[in-house]
């Protein structure tokens, strides 16, 4: 999840509590399903039938959906695998077969622990996900968005309120409608600001509460390690999880227990020179779950200490494997299944990093940066009016402009003057 949505991967869980299947969401609210006569009796895996259509219309279903049913065949719970796969944004849809996601997410082991029989369906899952049982019940769907639902409600209310108030004000010549329109428009950047402030507060508190072994990047001399990369990227080893944070502040959690847990460290070495190229974190099935470029993490002055700390904290076997690089490739990981992961766990190009982590690209959306100043300018002329409602509308429009342009300008300046600078680790 991005920096403003990291609370989701920290809190949301699927787990077994005795004879109960528990679903915990990002607000730590739980749904409990008994594995009994009146509860969950079996699980059915629906692999994707048309990958391209699913990716376009419902990305969370791109590796299939695990459906939990009762005795009568009624759907009780839908679990899209992509929503519970840590590397979902780092691996291509065609690079990973759906049935493997059952292991990677830990869902297969969880189902076996609960003693629930499961099967694979050859029929496609209906688009609505609502069973035609005549009861009118909709199964719960364990999909967690990176933004809270109320943010979408606020945005809808703001756009609708602005449009209605502006139309009424112009059509009926009602000056009191103008500050209402300006206030509604102000809700858009205000809501985005609240998202960022809440995320900053949560992240600062989380860093103080969680104790872990933390490994920071140690790039080789001349490798181009930026301030953003050195300050943001990290690998933390917790008692039950491994937490990877990339250059953009995106965070994902890998478990350490079970067949899907981090169970082995593999150094990929150049077959000719024997120099380390990268480190794979693999599970007990031998599947690579994360990829760290050696040059940016362990080749610098503090690299050996970081590697020793990682090996000691994980306490898993280590091995070396030869990795043949693609010919005429600038990056050795170009053909690796986790190439996207390696790119984000490295010092990214300044332009790409700014684009993906900037205020309006990651939270508000670039369209707000273009449209809100224009719409606010329509009511900004109220500052030069003699009527109190128009003056209030003008001030609200000015505040909207400040909240739209101010953070965007600060984000760009900080990136160019500080985060994008290349530093040498001493």
KOLVOMI-880582 format. One line per field, with one value per residue (C-alpha): residue number from 1; residue in one letter; x, y, z. Coordinates in nm, 2 decimals. Example, Ala and Ser with C-alpha at 12.3 -4.5 7.8 and 13.67 -1.06 7.14 Angstrom:
BEGIN
num = (1/2)
residu = (a/s)
X = (1.23/1.37)
Y = (-0.45/-0.11)
Z = (0.78/0.71)
END
This chain:
BEGIN
num = (1/2/3/4/5/6/7/8/9/10/11/12/13/14/15/16/17/18/19/20/21/22/23/24/25/26/27/28/29/30/31/32/33/34/35/36/37/38/39/40/41/42/43/44/45/46/47/48/49/50/51/52/53/54/55/56/57/58/59/60/61/62/63/64/65/66/67/68/69/70/71/72/73/74/75/76/77/78/79/80/81/82/83/84/85/86/87/88/89/90/91/92/93/94/95/96/97/98/99/100/101/102/103/104/105/106/107/108/109/110/111/112/113/114/115/116/117/118/119/120/121/122/123/124/125/126/127/128/129/130/131/132/133/134/135/136/137/138/139/140/141/142/143/144/145/146/147/148/149/150/151/152/153/154/155/156/157/158/159/160/161/162/163/164/165/166/167/168/169/170/171/172/173/174/175/176/177/178/179/180/181/182/183/184/185/186/187/188/189/190/191/192/193/194/195/196/197/198/199/200/201/202/203/204/205/206/207/208/209/210/211/212/213/214/215/216/217/218/219/220/221/222/223/224/225/226/227/228/229/230/231/232/233/234/235/236/237/238/239/240/241/242/243/244/245/246/247/248/249/250/251/252/253/254/255/256/257/258/259/260/261/262/263/264/265/266/267/268/269/270/271/272/273/274/275/276/277/278/279/280/281/282/283/284/285/286/287/288/289/290/291/292/293/294/295/296/297/298/299/300/301/302/303/304/305/306/307/308/309/310/311/312/313/314/315/316/317/318/319/320/321/322/323/324/325/326/327/328/329/330/331/332/333/334/335/336/337/338/339/340/341/342/343/344/345/346/347/348/349/350/351/352/353/354/355/356/357/358/359/360/361/362/363/364/365/366/367/368/369/370/371/372/373/374/375/376/377/378/379/380/381/382/383/384/385/386/387/388/389/390/391/392/393/394/395/396/397/398/399/400/401/402/403/404/405/406/407/408/409/410/411/412/413/414/415/416/417/418/419/420/421/422/423/424/425/426)
residu = (x/x/x/x/x/x/x/x/x/x/x/x/x/x/x/x/x/x/x/x/x/x/x/x/x/x/x/x/x/x/x/x/x/x/x/x/x/x/x/x/x/x/x/x/x/x/x/x/x/x/x/x/x/x/x/x/x/x/x/x/x/x/x/x/x/x/x/x/x/x/x/x/x/x/x/x/x/x/x/x/x/x/x/x/x/x/x/x/x/x/x/x/x/x/x/x/x/x/x/x/x/x/x/x/x/x/x/x/x/x/x/x/x/x/x/x/x/x/x/x/x/x/x/x/x/x/x/x/x/x/x/x/x/x/x/x/x/x/x/x/x/x/x/x/x/x/x/x/x/x/x/x/x/x/x/x/x/x/x/x/x/x/x/x/x/x/x/x/x/x/x/x/x/x/x/x/x/x/x/x/x/x/x/x/x/x/x/x/x/x/x/x/x/x/x/x/x/x/x/x/x/x/x/x/x/x/x/x/x/x/x/x/x/x/x/x/x/x/x/x/x/x/x/x/x/x/x/x/x/x/x/x/x/x/x/x/x/x/x/x/x/x/x/x/x/x/x/x/x/x/x/x/x/x/x/x/x/x/x/x/x/x/x/x/x/x/x/x/x/x/x/x/x/x/x/x/x/x/x/x/x/x/x/x/x/x/x/x/x/x/x/x/x/x/x/x/x/x/x/x/x/x/x/x/x/x/x/x/x/x/x/x/x/x/x/x/x/x/x/x/x/x/x/x/x/x/x/x/x/x/x/x/x/x/x/x/x/x/x/x/x/x/x/x/x/x/x/x/x/x/x/x/x/x/x/x/x/x/x/x/x/x/x/x/x/x/x/x/x/x/x/x/x/x/x/x/x/x/x/x/x/x/x/x/x/x/x/x/x/x/x/x/x/x/x/x/x/x/x/x/x/x/x/x/x/x/x/x/x/x/x/x/x/x/x/x/x/x/x/x/x/x/x/x/x/x)
X = (0.00/0.11/0.23/-0.12/-0.27/-0.01/-0.25/-0.44/-0.15/-0.07/-0.41/-0.62/-0.59/-0.76/-0.70/-0.83/-0.95/-1.04/-1.34/-1.40/-1.28/-1.21/-1.19/-1.04/-1.05/-0.83/-1.03/-0.97/-1.34/-1.39/-1.64/-1.65/-1.77/-1.82/-1.70/-2.02/-2.36/-2.50/-2.17/-1.89/-1.89/-1.67/-1.46/-1.46/-1.18/-1.29/-0.99/-1.01/-1.18/-1.09/-0.77/-0.78/-1.14/-1.10/-0.79/-0.98/-1.30/-1.21/-0.83/-0.87/-1.00/-0.72/-0.58/-0.92/-1.15/-1.19/-1.56/-1.67/-2.02/-2.26/-2.44/-2.70/-2.44/-2.50/-2.20/-2.09/-1.75/-1.55/-1.17/-1.00/-0.65/-0.49/-0.60/-0.40/-0.09/0.20/0.37/0.05/0.18/0.53/0.45/0.27/-0.07/0.07/0.39/0.20/-0.05/-0.37/-0.34/0.00/-0.16/-0.35/-0.01/0.15/-0.14/-0.15/-0.52/-0.47/-0.30/-0.57/-0.84/-0.67/-0.61/-0.99/-1.06/-1.27/-1.29/-1.22/-1.25/-1.19/-1.48/-1.48/-1.77/-1.70/-1.79/-2.08/-1.99/-2.21/-2.09/-2.45/-2.59/-2.93/-3.08/-3.38/-3.27/-3.14/-2.81/-2.48/-2.16/-1.90/-1.60/-1.26/-1.13/-0.95/-0.91/-0.61/-0.85/-1.13/-1.48/-1.58/-1.33/-1.53/-1.85/-1.69/-1.57/-1.91/-2.08/-1.84/-1.88/-2.26/-2.29/-2.07/-2.26/-2.61/-2.53/-2.36/-2.65/-2.90/-2.69/-2.66/-3.01/-3.19/-2.93/-2.89/-2.56/-2.58/-2.55/-2.20/-2.02/-2.21/-2.06/-1.71/-1.74/-1.84/-1.54/-1.31/-1.40/-1.21/-0.85/-0.94/-1.03/-0.71/-0.51/-0.69/-0.58/-0.22/-0.22/-0.38/-0.13/0.16/0.03/-0.03/0.31/0.49/0.31/0.36/0.74/0.76/0.54/0.68/1.02/1.22/1.55/1.58/1.81/1.88/2.03/2.40/2.47/2.81/3.01/2.90/2.58/2.35/2.18/1.94/1.83/1.47/1.60/1.82/1.56/1.26/1.35/1.40/1.36/1.24/1.23/0.95/0.89/0.62/0.66/0.91/0.82/0.96/0.93/1.04/1.16/0.81/0.71/0.49/0.48/0.41/0.43/0.56/0.48/0.76/0.55/0.39/0.47/0.43/0.66/1.01/1.22/1.54/1.78/1.93/2.21/2.20/2.56/2.71/2.82/3.14/3.27/3.09/2.99/2.65/2.38/2.08/1.91/1.59/1.36/1.20/0.93/0.93/0.81/1.12/0.92/1.09/0.88/1.10/1.41/1.68/1.96/2.29/2.45/2.21/2.16/2.48/2.77/2.84/3.04/2.76/2.65/2.83/2.68/2.33/2.37/2.48/2.19/1.94/2.08/2.09/1.74/1.57/1.77/1.71/1.94/2.15/2.27/2.41/2.28/2.41/2.20/2.26/2.20/2.02/2.25/2.28/2.07/2.14/1.97/2.05/1.69/1.52/1.38/1.32/0.96/1.01/1.18/0.92/1.01/1.38/1.32/1.13/1.37/1.64/1.71/1.45/1.48/1.40/1.12/0.95/0.98/0.83/0.55/0.45/0.50/0.39/0.09/-0.16/-0.04/-0.06/-0.35/-0.56/-0.52/-0.37/-0.71/-0.77/-0.45/-0.59/-0.96/-0.98/-0.78/-1.00/-1.33/-1.20/-1.10/-1.47/-1.55/-1.22/-1.36/-1.58/-1.28/-1.34/-1.71/-1.89/-2.13/-2.05/-2.15/-1.94/-1.64/-1.68/-1.70/-1.38/-1.19/-1.30/-1.19/-0.85/-0.81/-0.90/-0.63/-0.38/-0.46/-0.44/-0.13/0.06/0.13/0.19/0.45/0.62/0.63/0.80/1.05/1.14/1.19/1.41/1.61/1.65/1.50/1.64/1.99/2.25/2.43/2.73/2.70/3.00)
Y = (0.00/0.36/0.57/0.71/0.35/0.16/0.12/-0.13/-0.38/-0.33/-0.40/-0.60/-0.98/-1.31/-1.57/-1.87/-1.83/-2.18/-2.29/-1.94/-1.77/-1.41/-1.12/-0.80/-0.48/-0.17/-0.02/-0.33/-0.43/-0.80/-1.03/-1.38/-1.68/-2.01/-2.33/-2.51/-2.62/-2.27/-2.12/-2.19/-2.55/-2.54/-2.31/-2.29/-2.13/-1.95/-1.89/-1.61/-1.71/-1.40/-1.23/-0.92/-0.84/-0.90/-0.68/-0.39/-0.42/-0.58/-0.58/-0.74/-1.06/-1.10/-1.41/-1.55/-1.54/-1.78/-1.81/-1.95/-2.11/-2.26/-2.60/-2.46/-2.33/-1.97/-1.74/-1.60/-1.44/-1.35/-1.32/-1.19/-1.32/-1.01/-0.81/-1.04/-1.10/-0.88/-0.87/-0.80/-0.47/-0.60/-0.90/-0.93/-1.11/-1.36/-1.42/-1.59/-1.87/-1.83/-2.16/-2.05/-1.74/-1.98/-2.07/-1.73/-1.56/-1.83/-1.90/-2.27/-2.33/-2.12/-2.33/-2.65/-2.53/-2.46/-2.81/-2.66/-2.88/-2.68/-2.73/-2.55/-2.44/-2.45/-2.21/-1.83/-1.63/-1.39/-1.03/-0.92/-1.19/-1.21/-1.56/-1.62/-1.79/-1.56/-1.44/-1.10/-1.14/-1.01/-1.18/-0.97/-0.89/-0.85/-0.57/-0.28/0.04/0.26/0.55/0.55/0.53/0.86/1.03/0.93/1.05/1.39/1.43/1.34/1.58/1.86/1.83/1.80/2.08/2.32/2.26/2.29/2.60/2.77/2.70/2.83/3.13/3.23/3.14/3.31/3.58/3.47/3.59/3.36/3.06/3.17/3.10/2.77/2.68/2.80/2.60/2.29/2.32/2.38/2.03/1.87/1.98/1.98/1.61/1.53/1.72/1.53/1.20/1.31/1.45/1.13/0.92/1.12/1.08/0.71/0.65/0.85/0.67/0.33/0.38/0.44/0.15/-0.13/-0.27/-0.45/-0.51/-0.25/-0.27/0.05/0.07/0.10/0.18/0.13/0.44/0.61/0.41/0.72/0.67/0.95/1.11/0.99/0.63/0.64/0.81/0.61/0.25/0.00/-0.37/-0.45/-0.79/-0.83/-1.15/-1.27/-1.06/-0.90/-0.55/-0.40/-0.03/0.09/0.43/0.56/0.47/0.18/-0.09/-0.46/-0.73/-1.09/-1.35/-1.56/-1.87/-2.14/-2.26/-1.91/-1.74/-1.60/-1.91/-1.86/-1.60/-1.65/-1.44/-1.42/-1.40/-1.33/-1.66/-1.51/-1.29/-1.43/-1.09/-1.07/-0.91/-0.93/-1.10/-1.30/-1.36/-1.70/-1.90/-2.27/-2.36/-2.20/-1.90/-1.56/-1.31/-1.00/-0.89/-0.65/-0.53/-0.59/-0.28/-0.05/-0.24/-0.43/-0.30/0.02/0.09/-0.03/-0.31/-0.60/-0.50/-0.47/-0.82/-0.97/-0.80/-0.94/-1.29/-1.29/-1.15/-1.39/-1.69/-1.87/-2.07/-1.88/-2.00/-1.86/-1.92/-1.82/-1.57/-1.51/-1.15/-1.06/-0.95/-0.58/-0.50/-0.19/-0.35/-0.71/-0.77/-0.67/-1.03/-1.12/-1.18/-0.93/-0.66/-0.40/-0.48/-0.44/-0.10/0.04/-0.10/0.10/0.47/0.55/0.82/1.16/1.22/0.89/0.92/1.27/1.15/0.85/1.01/1.37/1.51/1.52/1.20/0.98/1.13/1.39/1.31/1.53/1.64/1.84/2.04/2.15/2.19/2.33/2.65/2.72/2.67/2.86/3.15/3.20/3.30/3.46/3.79/3.81/3.95/4.28/4.29/4.50/4.23/4.01/3.68/3.74/3.84/3.52/3.32/3.49/3.40/3.04/3.03/3.17/2.91/2.64/2.77/2.77/2.41/2.30/2.48/2.51/2.14/2.07/2.35/2.24/1.88/1.97/2.20/1.96/1.68/1.88/2.06/1.77/1.42/1.39/1.48/1.20/1.14/0.93/0.70/0.73)
Z = (0.00/-0.06/0.23/0.30/0.30/0.50/0.79/0.58/0.55/0.91/1.05/0.81/0.87/0.79/1.07/1.25/1.61/1.73/1.52/1.38/1.07/1.15/0.90/1.04/0.84/0.84/1.13/1.34/1.32/1.30/1.13/1.27/1.07/1.26/1.08/1.18/1.05/1.03/0.91/0.67/0.54/0.23/0.01/-0.37/-0.57/-0.89/-1.11/-1.37/-1.69/-1.90/-1.75/-1.97/-1.90/-1.53/-1.51/-1.68/-1.48/-1.15/-1.08/-0.74/-0.91/-1.16/-0.98/-0.88/-0.59/-0.30/-0.20/0.14/0.13/0.38/0.36/0.12/-0.12/-0.03/-0.06/0.28/0.20/-0.11/-0.08/-0.40/-0.40/-0.54/-0.23/0.00/-0.21/-0.09/-0.43/-0.62/-0.75/-0.82/-1.04/-1.37/-1.39/-1.65/-1.45/-1.17/-1.20/-0.99/-0.80/-0.67/-0.51/-0.27/-0.12/-0.15/0.03/0.30/0.22/0.14/0.48/0.66/0.50/0.59/0.95/0.98/0.83/0.55/0.23/-0.08/-0.45/-0.78/-0.99/-1.37/-1.39/-1.38/-1.08/-1.15/-1.19/-0.91/-0.67/-0.54/-0.52/-0.68/-0.37/-0.32/0.01/-0.11/0.09/-0.04/0.06/0.23/0.00/0.16/-0.05/0.12/-0.07/0.00/0.07/0.33/0.19/0.35/0.12/-0.18/-0.02/0.06/-0.30/-0.44/-0.20/-0.28/-0.66/-0.63/-0.38/-0.58/-0.90/-0.75/-0.55/-0.85/-1.08/-0.82/-0.75/-1.11/-1.22/-0.93/-0.86/-0.50/-0.36/-0.05/-0.28/-0.39/-0.05/-0.04/-0.38/-0.27/0.06/-0.12/-0.36/-0.06/0.07/-0.21/-0.12/0.25/0.24/0.06/0.32/0.60/0.43/0.43/0.78/0.92/0.73/0.86/1.22/1.19/1.04/1.30/1.59/1.43/1.40/1.77/1.88/1.67/1.77/1.50/1.34/1.07/0.77/0.58/0.22/0.19/-0.18/-0.34/-0.41/-0.73/-0.75/-0.74/-0.40/-0.36/-0.03/-0.10/-0.13/0.18/0.40/0.29/0.18/0.46/0.55/0.90/1.06/1.31/1.52/1.28/0.97/0.73/0.63/0.31/0.24/-0.11/-0.24/-0.27/0.08/-0.03/0.24/0.22/0.48/0.43/0.69/0.84/0.94/0.73/0.38/0.24/0.50/0.44/0.48/0.28/0.15/-0.19/-0.33/-0.70/-0.83/-1.17/-1.32/-1.47/-1.19/-0.89/-0.78/-0.59/-0.80/-0.57/-0.28/-0.31/-0.01/-0.08/0.09/0.18/-0.17/-0.32/-0.47/-0.47/-0.27/-0.27/-0.46/-0.32/-0.56/-0.38/-0.52/-0.35/-0.02/0.08/-0.14/0.06/0.37/0.60/0.37/0.54/0.88/0.72/0.56/0.89/1.07/0.82/0.83/1.21/1.25/1.00/1.11/0.78/0.55/0.30/-0.04/-0.37/-0.71/-1.05/-1.24/-1.61/-1.70/-2.03/-2.30/-2.37/-2.06/-1.85/-1.55/-1.46/-1.33/-1.65/-1.71/-1.35/-1.25/-0.97/-1.19/-1.07/-0.71/-0.78/-0.95/-0.66/-0.40/-0.58/-0.62/-0.89/-1.15/-1.01/-1.26/-1.20/-0.82/-0.82/-1.05/-0.84/-0.49/-0.56/-0.37/-0.66/-0.83/-0.52/-0.33/-0.51/-0.87/-1.14/-1.27/-0.94/-1.00/-1.34/-1.27/-0.91/-0.97/-1.27/-1.09/-0.78/-1.00/-1.10/-0.74/-0.65/-0.79/-0.48/-0.29/-0.48/-0.41/-0.16/-0.06/0.24/0.09/-0.22/0.00/0.19/-0.13/-0.25/0.07/0.05/-0.31/-0.21/0.06/-0.20/-0.43/-0.15/-0.05/-0.42/-0.53/-0.20/-0.12/-0.49/-0.51/-0.18/-0.29/-0.61/-0.45/-0.17/-0.43/-0.65/-0.38/-0.14/-0.21/-0.56/-0.46/-0.48/-0.15/-0.08/0.23/0.46)
END
